[in-house]
C-alpha cells in the first residue's frame, strides 16, 4: 500500500493512496495531526462530555446531547449503514482507524493546558460528530418562540417575527451555466454562513486514489467531502434549504411504581424508556440526568414533574435519524466517485441530514438544482408550534419527495430564501441576499472565476430601507440628530468597515431595537420560560426584534406602539454617540473551546442581510460570531482555475505557520488558488 502526503503553499493537505479505504485512513490520520484538539472537542461535544474538561459553561449542551440521545442515534445509524452498505461502513471505520493513529502523540498545546489526553474514536463517532454539528441546523427551538409569541401576542405574532433567526445557519450559492461564463463552461460559487469557529468548521483538502481525485471542503471528523467538492469533471455545493423536519411534542408523563409512562394518541398510557446518566463537570459536582424516550422521541425538556419552574410540561423531539436510523452516509462515497451531475443526483437520493439545496454542474454542460434530504409528511401544525402527543392527527405518515428547480437566464441563486424548498419549511431568510446576487450577476453578460469575489464581498444593505424611510418626515430634532438624519438619507447603504455612516445606521438601529424590546407591549416576552439554557438564543427578545425589525417597521399596526416616537428617540441617542467607523465595533468573534483573550478581533465589513453576511445581533452587540465559514469558486472549464479560502488556516495547531495565514486574505475578500498539479506541491512524506 502506497500513501503520500503533499502540501500546497497554504499547508492544505493533498493526499494520495491506492484505493478509497487506504485514502480514508490517510485522511483520518492527517486530519488528526492537523486538527487534534478540534477533533477531541468535537468527540466530546457529540458524546455530551464537554463539561468534563471545559467546565460548567458546557453543561447545558451536554445535558441536551444526552437527553436527545445523539450518541445512541449515531450508533444506530452506523449499524444501519453496516447492514445496508458494508463498503461505506468499512470506509468510515478506516477513517476512524486513521484518526486514532494520528491522535497518538498529538502535540496541540491545548491538551497540556487542560490536562486532557486524546480519547479513542469509535466507528460511529464521525456520525455522532455530524449529528451534533447539525442537530440545531433546522432551528426546531424556533417553535418554542412561536408558541410563546402566539400565547402572549396572538397568532399574528408568528408571521410578524418570521425571519432568519439567531440560531439558524445559512449560505450563499450561485450557479452559472456555460452561456454566462467566458469559458463556456459552468461556474459554481458561494460561501456557507455558519458560526465561525477557530479552528474552522471546514477543512480544505484533496483526496486522490485510483478511483477518484477530488478537492473540496471537508468537515473535520467526517470522511470524504460532503458539502463542497470538485472531482475535475463535476462539482457540487450546498446551501441550507431552511426546511422544517424536526417536531416538538408536548407530553403528558406520569411516574408509576414501575417507571414512567406517557399518554399516547390512542388514549392509553405507554411505558417510557428510562435510565439515568452522570455528567461530569470540571471543578464541580457531577450532575445526574434522567433520560426518557417516548414513542415520539427523546424527552429534551421537562419530565413527569414538568419544567424547572413547575410548569407541567415535557417536550419530546422527533427527528428523522432517530426515526429511521439513517444519516445518509451512504451518499459520501458515490459523491467522491461522481463523474457527471447524474452521478451526484443519484448519490443525493440517499441524503438525509441536514436538508440542503444542492447546485451541481459538469464539464459537459450538465446542471443540477435540487433539494436533498429527508422531510416528514405530517400536518402543518407540526411545523409551527408544539403539538400534543396525546391527541391523534400529529403523526408522521411518510416522506416528502424532494423538489427540483431549473435555471433562469442561465442562473440559479440560493441564499436561504423561499425557493425550491418553499413547501418544506416555515421560516426562510429575507430575499435581500438572493436578490442582490442576481442583480450583481446581471451586470455582466459573462463571468469568470477571478471576478467572483466582487459578489462574495458585496456590502449593500437592502433591509435598511424601512428604517431609513421613517427618517424623512422626522421633525423637532436636535442639531446633531438632524445632521445624522441627513447623513443617513444620503448614505449609499453599504456596510463597509471604514464607513462612519454605516456605524451611524447601526447605532440608530441598535437604539431602536432596545426601545422596542423595552416597550410594555412586549413585556410578557422579556422573561423566557424555564426551557433548557441551550434554547435561550431562540427565546431572547432583543435578537428576535433585531432580526425582525424590517417586518416590525412595515406592519400596519404594531400593538399600538408609536414607532415614529421611538425612531426619533433612537436617532437622538445615536447622534449623541462619538462618531466611529463600522469596523470599530463590528469585529470577528469566533467560537473557541478555550477562549484566548490575547487573540485579535479583526474588523469586518458586511451585515446580516448583506451578501457579505457577517452577522451581529442588532441591539445587543456589533460583534459577529457568524459569517462565511469558507468561500469557494468551482470552475468547470479548468479545475486549477478554481479558488477558495477559509477564515483561519489549514492547521488547527497554534504557532504553526498555517494556523492563521489565510485570515488576511479572508478579511480582504481575496481567494487562494486551488492547486492541482502534483509537481507544484511539496511532498511531506511517503507514509507507508
C-alpha positions as CSV (number, residue, x, y, z in Angstrom):
1,X,0.0,0.0,0.0
2,X,1.3,3.4,-1.0
3,X,0.2,6.6,0.6
4,X,1.6,10.1,0.0
5,X,1.0,13.4,1.7
6,X,1.7,16.7,-0.2
7,X,1.0,20.3,0.8
8,X,0.4,23.4,-1.2
9,X,1.8,26.9,-0.2
10,X,-1.1,27.3,2.3
11,X,-0.5,24.0,4.0
12,X,-3.6,22.3,2.5
13,X,-3.1,18.5,2.5
14,X,-3.2,16.8,-0.8
15,X,-3.5,13.0,-0.1
16,X,-2.9,10.1,-2.5
17,X,-3.4,6.4,-1.9
18,X,-4.0,3.2,-3.9
19,X,-7.7,2.8,-3.0
20,X,-10.6,4.5,-1.3
21,X,-10.2,2.7,2.0
22,X,-6.5,3.4,2.3
23,X,-7.2,7.0,1.4
24,X,-9.9,7.3,4.2
25,X,-7.4,6.0,6.7
26,X,-4.8,8.6,5.5
27,X,-7.4,11.4,5.6
28,X,-8.2,10.5,9.2
29,X,-4.6,10.4,10.2
30,X,-3.7,13.7,8.6
31,X,-6.8,15.4,10.0
32,X,-5.8,14.2,13.4
33,X,-2.3,15.6,13.0
34,X,-3.6,19.0,11.8
35,X,-6.7,19.3,14.0
36,X,-6.1,17.0,17.0
37,X,-7.6,19.4,19.6
38,X,-10.6,20.2,17.4
39,X,-11.3,16.5,16.9
40,X,-11.2,15.9,20.6
41,X,-13.5,18.8,21.3
42,X,-16.0,17.5,18.6
43,X,-15.9,14.0,20.0
44,X,-16.8,15.2,23.5
45,X,-19.5,17.5,22.1
46,X,-21.0,14.6,20.3
47,X,-21.0,12.4,23.4
48,X,-22.2,15.1,25.8
49,X,-19.0,15.1,27.9
50,X,-17.6,18.6,27.2
51,X,-18.2,19.9,30.7
52,X,-15.8,17.3,32.0
53,X,-12.9,19.4,30.8
54,X,-14.4,22.8,29.7
55,X,-16.4,23.3,32.9
56,X,-20.0,24.3,33.8
57,X,-20.5,26.6,30.8
58,X,-20.7,23.5,28.6
59,X,-23.1,21.6,30.9
60,X,-26.3,22.8,29.1
61,X,-25.1,21.4,25.8
62,X,-24.0,18.1,27.4
63,X,-27.4,17.8,29.0
64,X,-29.2,18.4,25.7
65,X,-26.9,15.9,23.9
66,X,-27.6,13.2,26.5
67,X,-31.3,13.8,26.6
68,X,-31.6,13.9,22.7
69,X,-29.7,10.6,22.5
70,X,-27.3,11.8,19.9
71,X,-24.5,9.2,20.6
72,X,-27.0,6.4,20.7
73,X,-28.6,7.6,17.4
74,X,-25.2,7.6,15.8
75,X,-24.6,4.0,16.9
76,X,-27.9,3.0,15.4
77,X,-27.2,4.8,12.1
78,X,-23.8,3.1,11.9
79,X,-25.5,-0.3,12.4
80,X,-27.9,0.5,9.6
81,X,-25.0,1.6,7.4
82,X,-23.1,-1.6,8.1
83,X,-26.1,-3.7,7.2
84,X,-27.1,-1.8,4.1
85,X,-23.7,-0.6,2.7
86,X,-20.9,-2.6,4.2
87,X,-18.3,-1.0,1.9
88,X,-19.1,2.6,3.1
89,X,-19.2,1.4,6.7
90,X,-15.7,-0.2,6.3
91,X,-14.6,3.1,4.7
92,X,-15.8,5.1,7.7
93,X,-14.1,2.6,10.0
94,X,-10.8,3.1,8.1
95,X,-11.1,6.8,8.6
96,X,-11.6,6.2,12.4
97,X,-8.5,3.9,12.4
98,X,-6.5,6.8,10.9
99,X,-7.8,9.3,13.4
100,X,-6.8,7.1,16.3
101,X,-3.4,6.6,14.8
102,X,-3.0,10.3,14.2
103,X,-4.0,11.2,17.7
104,X,-1.2,9.2,19.2
105,X,1.4,11.7,20.4
106,X,-0.8,14.7,19.5
107,X,1.1,17.8,20.5
108,X,-1.5,20.5,20.4
109,X,-0.8,22.9,23.3
110,X,-4.5,22.8,24.4
111,X,-4.0,19.3,25.7
112,X,-1.3,20.4,28.1
113,X,-3.4,23.5,29.1
114,X,-6.4,21.3,30.1
115,X,-4.6,18.2,31.2
116,X,-6.6,16.3,28.7
117,X,-5.3,13.4,26.6
118,X,-7.0,12.4,23.3
119,X,-9.6,9.8,23.6
120,X,-10.4,6.9,21.4
121,X,-12.8,7.2,18.4
122,X,-15.4,4.6,17.8
123,X,-16.6,3.6,14.3
124,X,-19.8,5.6,14.8
125,X,-18.0,8.8,16.1
126,X,-17.9,10.5,12.7
127,X,-21.7,10.0,12.5
128,X,-22.1,11.4,16.0
129,X,-19.9,14.5,15.1
130,X,-22.1,15.0,12.0
131,X,-25.3,14.8,14.0
132,X,-24.1,17.1,16.8
133,X,-22.9,19.6,14.2
134,X,-26.4,19.7,12.5
135,X,-29.0,18.8,15.2
136,X,-29.9,22.5,15.7
137,X,-29.5,23.4,12.0
138,X,-33.2,23.2,11.3
139,X,-33.9,25.5,14.2
140,X,-36.6,23.5,16.0
141,X,-36.3,25.7,19.1
142,X,-37.9,28.4,17.0
143,X,-41.2,26.5,17.7
144,X,-40.7,27.4,21.4
145,X,-40.5,31.1,20.4
146,X,-43.6,30.9,18.2
147,X,-45.5,29.2,21.0
148,X,-44.6,32.0,23.4
149,X,-45.2,34.8,20.9
150,X,-48.6,33.5,19.9
151,X,-49.6,32.9,23.6
152,X,-48.7,36.4,24.6
153,X,-49.3,38.5,21.5
154,X,-51.8,36.4,19.4
155,X,-51.4,34.2,16.3
156,X,-50.4,37.2,14.1
157,X,-47.1,37.5,16.0
158,X,-45.8,34.3,14.4
159,X,-45.7,35.8,10.9
160,X,-44.6,39.2,12.3
161,X,-41.4,37.7,13.7
162,X,-40.9,35.1,10.9
163,X,-37.4,35.8,9.6
164,X,-33.9,34.2,9.6
165,X,-33.5,33.8,13.4
166,X,-30.4,34.0,15.6
167,X,-29.9,30.2,15.8
168,X,-30.1,29.4,12.1
169,X,-27.3,28.9,9.7
170,X,-27.4,29.9,6.1
171,X,-25.3,30.3,2.9
172,X,-25.0,32.0,-0.4
173,X,-24.7,29.9,-3.5
174,X,-25.0,30.6,-7.2
175,X,-24.7,28.5,-10.4
176,X,-23.9,30.0,-13.8
177,X,-24.4,27.9,-16.9
178,X,-21.8,27.9,-19.7
179,X,-23.8,30.6,-21.5
180,X,-23.0,33.0,-18.8
181,X,-19.2,32.4,-18.5
182,X,-16.2,33.5,-20.5
183,X,-15.1,29.9,-20.9
184,X,-18.4,28.4,-22.0
185,X,-18.3,26.0,-19.0
186,X,-20.3,26.4,-15.8
187,X,-19.2,28.0,-12.6
188,X,-20.5,27.4,-9.1
189,X,-19.6,29.8,-6.3
190,X,-20.7,30.8,-2.8
191,X,-20.0,30.8,0.9
192,X,-21.5,28.8,3.7
193,X,-22.6,31.1,6.7
194,X,-22.1,29.4,10.0
195,X,-20.9,30.1,13.4
196,X,-17.2,30.9,12.7
197,X,-15.0,28.7,14.8
198,X,-11.3,28.6,15.4
199,X,-10.1,26.1,14.1
200,X,-12.5,26.3,11.2
201,X,-15.6,24.1,10.6
202,X,-14.4,23.4,7.1
203,X,-11.0,21.9,6.1
204,X,-9.6,22.4,2.6
205,X,-8.4,19.0,1.3
206,X,-7.7,16.9,-1.7
207,X,-8.4,13.2,-1.9
208,X,-6.9,11.1,-4.7
209,X,-6.7,7.4,-5.4
210,X,-7.2,5.1,-8.4
211,X,-10.9,5.7,-8.4
212,X,-11.2,9.5,-8.0
213,X,-9.4,12.8,-7.5
214,X,-11.5,15.3,-5.5
215,X,-10.7,18.7,-4.0
216,X,-13.2,20.3,-1.6
217,X,-14.1,21.4,1.9
218,X,-14.4,18.6,4.4
219,X,-15.8,18.6,7.9
220,X,-13.0,17.6,10.4
221,X,-14.0,14.4,11.9
222,X,-16.1,13.1,8.9
223,X,-14.6,11.2,6.0
224,X,-14.9,12.3,2.4
225,X,-16.2,15.7,1.1
226,X,-19.9,16.1,1.7
227,X,-20.9,19.7,1.0
228,X,-18.5,21.3,-1.4
229,X,-16.4,19.3,-3.9
230,X,-14.9,19.3,-7.4
231,X,-13.9,15.9,-9.0
232,X,-12.4,17.5,-12.1
233,X,-15.4,16.7,-14.3
234,X,-18.3,17.6,-11.9
235,X,-18.6,19.9,-8.9
236,X,-21.3,20.5,-6.3
237,X,-22.2,22.9,-3.5
238,X,-25.0,23.3,-1.0
239,X,-27.0,25.9,0.9
240,X,-29.3,25.4,3.9
241,X,-32.8,24.6,2.5
242,X,-34.4,26.1,5.7
243,X,-36.6,23.0,5.7
244,X,-38.6,22.0,8.8
245,X,-38.1,18.3,9.6
246,X,-38.0,18.2,13.4
247,X,-41.1,18.2,15.6
248,X,-41.6,19.0,19.3
249,X,-44.4,17.1,21.1
250,X,-45.9,18.2,24.4
251,X,-46.0,15.1,26.5
252,X,-48.2,14.1,29.5
253,X,-45.9,11.9,31.7
254,X,-46.6,10.2,35.0
255,X,-44.5,8.2,37.4
256,X,-45.6,4.7,38.4
257,X,-44.2,2.1,40.6
258,X,-42.7,0.5,37.5
259,X,-41.2,3.7,36.0
260,X,-42.5,6.5,33.7
261,X,-45.5,6.4,31.3
262,X,-46.7,8.7,28.6
263,X,-50.2,9.3,27.3
264,X,-50.4,8.3,23.7
265,X,-52.8,9.5,20.9
266,X,-54.9,6.3,21.4
267,X,-55.7,7.4,24.9
268,X,-53.6,4.7,26.6
269,X,-50.6,5.2,28.9
270,X,-47.4,3.6,27.4
271,X,-44.2,2.8,29.1
272,X,-41.3,5.3,28.5
273,X,-37.8,4.1,28.1
274,X,-35.8,5.4,31.1
275,X,-32.3,5.4,32.5
276,X,-30.0,7.9,34.3
277,X,-26.6,9.1,33.3
278,X,-23.9,11.0,35.2
279,X,-22.5,14.1,33.6
280,X,-19.1,15.1,34.9
281,X,-18.3,18.8,35.4
282,X,-14.8,20.1,35.8
283,X,-14.4,21.8,39.2
284,X,-18.0,21.0,40.3
285,X,-20.1,18.1,41.4
286,X,-21.3,15.7,38.7
287,X,-24.9,16.1,37.6
288,X,-27.3,13.2,37.3
289,X,-29.7,13.4,34.3
290,X,-32.8,11.3,33.7
291,X,-33.0,10.1,30.1
292,X,-36.6,9.5,28.9
293,X,-37.9,8.5,25.5
294,X,-41.5,8.2,24.4
295,X,-42.9,6.7,21.2
296,X,-42.5,10.2,19.7
297,X,-38.8,10.6,20.6
298,X,-36.4,11.6,23.4
299,X,-37.6,14.0,26.0
300,X,-35.4,17.0,25.8
301,X,-37.1,19.3,28.3
302,X,-39.1,18.7,31.5
303,X,-40.4,15.4,32.7
304,X,-43.1,13.9,34.9
305,X,-42.7,16.8,37.3
306,X,-42.6,19.4,34.5
307,X,-40.1,22.2,33.9
308,X,-37.8,23.7,36.5
309,X,-40.3,26.4,37.2
310,X,-43.1,23.9,37.9
311,X,-44.8,24.3,34.5
312,X,-46.4,20.9,33.9
313,X,-44.7,20.3,30.6
314,X,-42.4,17.8,28.9
315,X,-41.1,18.1,25.4
316,X,-40.1,15.2,23.1
317,X,-38.1,15.8,20.0
318,X,-38.8,13.7,16.9
319,X,-36.0,13.9,14.3
320,X,-35.5,11.8,11.2
321,X,-32.2,10.0,12.0
322,X,-33.7,8.8,15.3
323,X,-36.8,7.5,13.5
324,X,-35.0,5.9,10.5
325,X,-31.5,5.1,12.0
326,X,-30.1,6.7,8.8
327,X,-27.9,9.8,8.4
328,X,-27.4,9.3,4.6
329,X,-23.7,8.5,4.9
330,X,-24.1,6.0,2.0
331,X,-24.1,9.1,-0.3
332,X,-20.5,10.0,0.6
333,X,-18.5,7.5,-1.4
334,X,-20.7,7.9,-4.5
335,X,-20.1,11.7,-4.3
336,X,-16.4,11.1,-4.5
337,X,-16.8,8.8,-7.4
338,X,-19.1,11.1,-9.3
339,X,-18.2,12.0,-12.9
340,X,-21.4,13.8,-14.1
341,X,-24.3,15.6,-12.5
342,X,-26.4,12.4,-12.9
343,X,-24.0,10.7,-10.5
344,X,-24.3,13.5,-7.9
345,X,-28.1,13.4,-8.3
346,X,-28.2,9.6,-7.7
347,X,-25.9,9.9,-4.7
348,X,-28.0,12.6,-3.1
349,X,-31.1,10.5,-3.3
350,X,-29.6,8.8,-0.2
351,X,-29.0,12.1,1.6
352,X,-30.8,12.5,4.9
353,X,-29.5,15.1,7.3
354,X,-29.4,18.1,7.1
355,X,-31.8,19.1,4.3
356,X,-29.9,21.2,1.7
357,X,-30.4,22.9,-1.7
358,X,-27.8,21.4,-4.0
359,X,-26.3,23.0,-7.1
360,X,-24.0,20.9,-9.4
361,X,-22.5,21.2,-12.8
362,X,-20.2,19.1,-15.0
363,X,-17.8,19.7,-17.9
364,X,-20.4,18.5,-20.5
365,X,-22.8,21.3,-19.5
366,X,-24.9,19.2,-17.2
367,X,-26.7,21.2,-14.5
368,X,-28.5,20.3,-11.3
369,X,-30.6,22.4,-8.8
370,X,-32.5,20.3,-6.3
371,X,-33.3,19.7,-2.7
372,X,-31.7,16.8,-0.9
373,X,-32.6,15.3,2.5
374,X,-35.5,13.8,4.4
375,X,-38.6,15.8,5.4
376,X,-41.5,14.0,7.0
377,X,-45.1,14.3,5.8
378,X,-47.3,15.5,8.7
379,X,-49.9,18.1,9.5
380,X,-49.0,21.8,9.0
381,X,-49.4,22.5,12.7
382,X,-46.4,20.4,13.5
383,X,-44.2,22.9,11.7
384,X,-45.3,26.0,13.5
385,X,-45.9,25.0,17.2
386,X,-45.7,22.4,19.9
387,X,-48.3,19.7,19.2
388,X,-50.0,17.5,21.9
389,X,-48.7,13.9,21.9
390,X,-51.9,12.7,23.4
391,X,-54.1,13.9,20.5
392,X,-54.3,12.0,17.2
393,X,-53.5,13.7,13.9
394,X,-49.9,14.7,14.5
395,X,-48.2,11.5,13.3
396,X,-45.6,11.2,10.6
397,X,-47.1,9.5,7.5
398,X,-44.3,9.3,5.0
399,X,-41.6,11.5,3.4
400,X,-41.8,14.4,1.0
401,X,-40.5,14.0,-2.5
402,X,-37.5,16.3,-2.8
403,X,-38.3,19.3,-5.1
404,X,-36.2,20.3,-8.2
405,X,-35.7,23.6,-10.0
406,X,-34.1,24.9,-13.1
407,X,-32.1,28.0,-14.1
408,X,-33.4,31.4,-15.2
409,X,-31.3,33.2,-17.8
410,X,-28.6,30.7,-17.2
411,X,-28.5,31.4,-13.5
412,X,-29.7,29.8,-10.2
413,X,-29.3,31.6,-6.9
414,X,-29.9,30.3,-3.4
415,X,-29.5,32.3,-0.2
416,X,-31.9,30.6,2.1
417,X,-34.9,32.5,0.7
418,X,-38.1,30.9,-0.4
419,X,-37.2,28.8,-3.4
420,X,-37.3,25.1,-4.3
421,X,-37.7,24.2,-0.7
422,X,-40.6,26.6,0.0
423,X,-43.1,23.8,0.5
424,X,-40.8,22.1,3.1
425,X,-40.2,25.0,5.5
426,X,-41.8,27.6,7.7
427,X,-39.3,30.4,8.1
428,X,-36.9,31.5,5.4
429,X,-34.3,34.2,5.1
430,X,-35.4,37.6,3.7
431,X,-34.9,37.8,-0.1
432,X,-32.3,40.6,0.1
433,X,-29.1,38.5,-0.4
434,X,-30.6,36.4,-3.2
435,X,-32.0,39.5,-5.0
436,X,-28.7,41.3,-4.6
437,X,-26.7,38.4,-6.0
438,X,-29.0,38.2,-9.1
439,X,-28.6,42.0,-9.6
440,X,-24.8,41.8,-9.4
441,X,-24.7,38.8,-11.8
442,X,-26.9,40.7,-14.3
443,X,-24.3,43.4,-14.6
444,X,-22.1,41.3,-16.8
445,X,-23.1,39.0,-19.7
446,X,-20.2,36.7,-18.9
447,X,-18.3,35.9,-15.8
448,X,-15.0,34.2,-14.9
449,X,-13.7,32.7,-11.7
450,X,-11.4,35.7,-10.7
451,X,-14.4,38.1,-10.8
452,X,-16.5,36.2,-8.2
453,X,-15.0,37.8,-5.1
454,X,-16.8,41.0,-6.1
455,X,-20.1,39.1,-5.4
456,X,-18.9,37.4,-2.3
457,X,-17.9,40.7,-0.7
458,X,-20.8,43.0,-1.6
459,X,-22.0,45.1,1.4
460,X,-25.2,46.7,0.2
461,X,-27.8,46.5,3.0
462,X,-31.2,46.5,1.3
463,X,-33.0,45.8,4.6
464,X,-32.0,49.3,5.8
465,X,-34.8,50.9,3.7
466,X,-37.8,50.6,6.1
467,X,-35.9,52.4,8.9
468,X,-34.3,55.0,6.6
469,X,-37.8,55.7,5.1
470,X,-39.0,56.7,8.6
471,X,-36.3,59.3,9.0
472,X,-37.5,61.5,6.1
473,X,-40.5,63.0,7.9
474,X,-38.9,63.4,11.3
475,X,-39.0,66.9,12.7
476,X,-38.3,68.6,16.1
477,X,-34.8,67.2,16.1
478,X,-31.7,68.5,17.8
479,X,-28.9,69.8,15.6
480,X,-26.8,66.6,15.9
481,X,-29.8,64.3,15.3
482,X,-30.8,66.3,12.2
483,X,-27.3,66.1,10.9
484,X,-27.2,62.3,11.4
485,X,-30.6,62.0,9.7
486,X,-29.3,63.9,6.7
487,X,-26.2,61.9,6.5
488,X,-28.1,58.6,6.6
489,X,-30.5,59.7,3.9
490,X,-27.5,60.4,1.7
491,X,-25.7,57.2,2.7
492,X,-25.0,54.6,0.0
493,X,-26.3,51.9,2.3
494,X,-23.0,49.9,2.2
495,X,-21.9,48.4,5.5
496,X,-18.2,48.9,4.9
497,X,-15.8,48.7,7.8
498,X,-14.5,52.1,7.2
499,X,-17.9,53.8,6.9
500,X,-19.0,56.3,9.5
501,X,-22.4,56.3,8.0
502,X,-22.7,52.6,8.4
503,X,-21.7,52.9,12.0
504,X,-24.3,55.7,12.5
505,X,-27.0,53.5,11.0
506,X,-26.0,50.6,13.2
507,X,-26.2,52.8,16.3
508,X,-29.6,54.0,15.3
509,X,-30.8,50.5,14.6
510,X,-29.5,49.2,17.9
511,X,-31.1,52.0,19.9
512,X,-34.4,51.4,18.2
513,X,-34.3,47.7,18.8
514,X,-33.6,48.2,22.5
515,X,-36.5,50.7,22.8
516,X,-38.9,48.3,21.1
517,X,-37.8,45.4,23.3
518,X,-38.4,47.6,26.4
519,X,-41.9,48.6,25.3
520,X,-44.6,47.2,27.6
521,X,-46.4,45.6,24.6
522,X,-43.5,43.1,24.5
523,X,-43.2,42.8,28.3
524,X,-44.5,39.2,28.6
525,X,-41.7,38.1,26.3
526,X,-38.9,39.6,28.2
527,X,-38.5,36.7,30.6
528,X,-38.3,33.4,28.7
529,X,-39.9,30.3,30.2
530,X,-37.8,27.7,32.0
531,X,-36.7,25.8,29.0
532,X,-33.1,24.4,29.0
533,X,-30.5,27.0,28.6
534,X,-29.3,25.7,25.3
535,X,-32.5,27.0,23.7
536,X,-32.3,30.5,25.1
537,X,-30.8,32.1,22.0
538,X,-34.1,31.4,20.2
539,X,-36.2,32.9,23.0
540,X,-34.3,36.1,23.7
541,X,-36.4,39.1,22.8
542,X,-33.7,41.6,21.7
543,X,-32.3,39.3,19.0
544,X,-35.8,38.4,17.8
545,X,-36.7,42.1,17.4
546,X,-33.3,42.9,15.9
547,X,-33.7,40.3,13.1
548,X,-37.4,41.0,12.6
549,X,-37.0,44.8,12.6
550,X,-37.9,45.2,8.9
551,X,-41.2,43.4,9.5
552,X,-42.0,45.3,12.7
553,X,-41.4,48.6,11.0
554,X,-43.6,47.7,7.9
555,X,-46.5,46.2,9.8
556,X,-49.7,48.3,9.5
557,X,-50.0,48.4,13.3
558,X,-47.7,47.2,16.0
559,X,-49.7,46.7,19.1
560,X,-50.3,50.4,19.4
561,X,-46.6,51.3,19.6
562,X,-45.7,54.8,18.4
563,X,-42.8,53.8,16.2
564,X,-42.2,57.3,15.0
565,X,-41.6,58.5,18.5
566,X,-39.2,55.6,19.2
567,X,-37.3,56.2,16.0
568,X,-36.9,59.9,17.0
569,X,-35.6,58.9,20.4
570,X,-33.3,56.3,18.9
571,X,-31.9,58.9,16.4
572,X,-31.2,61.3,19.2
573,X,-29.4,58.6,21.2
574,X,-27.3,57.6,18.2
575,X,-26.5,61.2,17.4
576,X,-25.1,61.7,20.9
577,X,-22.5,59.0,20.5
578,X,-19.0,59.8,19.3
579,X,-18.5,59.3,15.5
580,X,-17.0,56.0,14.7
581,X,-16.4,53.6,11.9
582,X,-18.5,50.5,11.5
583,X,-15.3,48.3,11.8
584,X,-14.5,49.9,15.2
585,X,-17.3,47.8,16.8
586,X,-18.2,45.3,14.1
587,X,-15.5,42.7,14.7
588,X,-15.0,39.0,14.3
589,X,-15.7,37.0,17.5
590,X,-15.1,33.3,16.6
591,X,-16.0,30.5,19.0
592,X,-13.1,28.8,20.6
593,X,-13.4,25.9,23.0
594,X,-10.7,27.6,25.1
595,X,-11.1,31.4,24.9
596,X,-7.9,33.3,24.2
597,X,-8.2,37.0,25.3
598,X,-4.9,37.8,23.5
599,X,-6.3,36.8,20.1
600,X,-7.1,39.8,18.0
601,X,-10.7,40.6,16.9
602,X,-10.3,42.0,13.4
603,X,-12.7,44.5,12.0
604,X,-15.3,43.4,9.5
605,X,-17.4,44.8,6.7
606,X,-20.9,43.4,5.9
607,X,-24.0,42.7,8.0
608,X,-26.7,40.1,8.4
609,X,-28.7,40.9,5.2
610,X,-25.6,41.8,3.0
611,X,-24.2,39.2,0.6
612,X,-21.1,39.6,2.8
613,X,-23.1,38.1,5.7
614,X,-21.2,38.9,8.9
615,X,-24.0,38.6,11.5
616,X,-24.1,40.8,14.5
617,X,-27.1,40.9,16.9
618,X,-28.7,44.3,16.5
619,X,-29.4,45.9,19.8
620,X,-27.2,43.5,21.6
621,X,-23.7,43.5,20.1
622,X,-21.9,44.5,16.9
623,X,-19.5,41.6,17.3
624,X,-20.0,38.9,14.6
625,X,-20.0,35.3,15.6
626,X,-21.4,34.2,12.3
627,X,-20.1,34.7,8.8
628,X,-18.6,33.0,5.8
629,X,-17.0,29.8,7.1
630,X,-15.4,29.4,3.7
631,X,-15.6,30.9,0.2
632,X,-15.3,28.9,-3.0
633,X,-15.4,29.2,-6.8
634,X,-15.6,25.9,-8.7
635,X,-14.6,26.4,-12.4
636,X,-15.8,23.6,-14.7
637,X,-13.5,24.7,-17.5
638,X,-10.3,24.1,-15.6
639,X,-10.3,22.9,-12.1
640,X,-6.9,24.5,-11.5
641,X,-8.7,27.9,-12.0
642,X,-10.9,27.3,-9.1
643,X,-10.5,29.3,-5.9
644,X,-11.2,29.0,-2.2
645,X,-10.5,30.4,1.3
646,X,-11.2,29.7,4.9
647,X,-11.2,32.2,7.8
648,X,-8.1,31.0,9.5
649,X,-5.9,28.3,8.0
650,X,-5.2,24.7,7.2
651,X,-3.7,23.9,10.6
652,X,-5.5,23.9,13.9
653,X,-2.4,24.0,16.0
654,X,-1.4,27.4,17.4
655,X,2.1,28.5,16.5
656,X,2.3,26.5,13.2
657,X,2.9,28.5,10.0
658,X,-0.5,27.7,8.5
659,X,-2.6,28.3,11.7
660,X,-3.9,31.7,10.7
661,X,-2.2,32.5,7.4
662,X,-5.4,32.7,5.4
663,X,-7.0,35.2,7.7
664,X,-5.6,38.3,6.0
665,X,-6.9,37.2,2.6
666,X,-10.3,36.2,4.1
667,X,-10.7,39.6,5.6
668,X,-9.8,41.4,2.3
669,X,-12.2,39.1,0.4
670,X,-9.4,37.5,-1.6
671,X,-9.3,33.8,-2.6
672,X,-6.4,31.4,-2.8
673,X,-5.8,29.2,-5.9
674,X,-6.8,25.6,-5.9
675,X,-3.5,23.8,-6.9
676,X,-4.0,20.5,-8.7
677,X,-0.6,19.9,-10.3
678,X,1.3,17.5,-8.1
679,X,4.6,18.9,-9.3
680,X,3.7,22.3,-7.8
681,X,3.1,20.7,-4.3
682,X,5.6,19.9,-1.6
683,X,5.9,16.3,-0.7
684,X,5.7,15.8,3.1
685,X,6.2,12.1,3.3
686,X,5.7,8.6,2.0
687,X,3.7,7.2,4.8
688,X,4.0,3.5,4.0
